[in-house]
Amino acid sequence: MTRRQSNNQWSGGIAAHPAQKNSECKNPLEKFSLRLFWDQDGILLIDYLPKGQTINAEYYSSLLVQLKDILKEKRRRKDTKCVLFLHDNAPAHRAFATQKKLA
C-alpha cells in the first residue's frame, strides 16, 4: 500500500474532504477597513470605513478633526500641541488638504 492510499484510508479519502471554493470561504473581516490612532497611554480613536467607500483627503481630514477633539478630551493634563503622525505614502496622507489640516 502506498503512502497516499494509507492516508486516504484514515481520512476517508479525497472525496470526503472536497476543496472549498472562494465563494464558500467567506471571511466577515475581509470587507472593511480600519484606522487606529493610539499613543503610549492607549487607543484614542478607532474608525471603520463603510463598505464600498474609499479613503480620500476629505474623509481623512474629518478623522483628524475628530482626533483633535478626542485629544483635547482625553489628554487634558498633557501637552497636545506637539503631536507626531507616522504616515505612509498613501494618497490621502499626501493630499494638500491633509497636509494643510496637519499644519
Buried (B, 14 or more C-beta within 10 A) or exposed (E): EEEEEEEBEEEEEEEEEEEEEEEEEEEEEEEEEEBEBEBEEEEBBEBEBEEEEEBEBEBBBEBBEEBEEBBEEBBEEEEBEEBEEEEEEEEBBEBEEBEEBEE
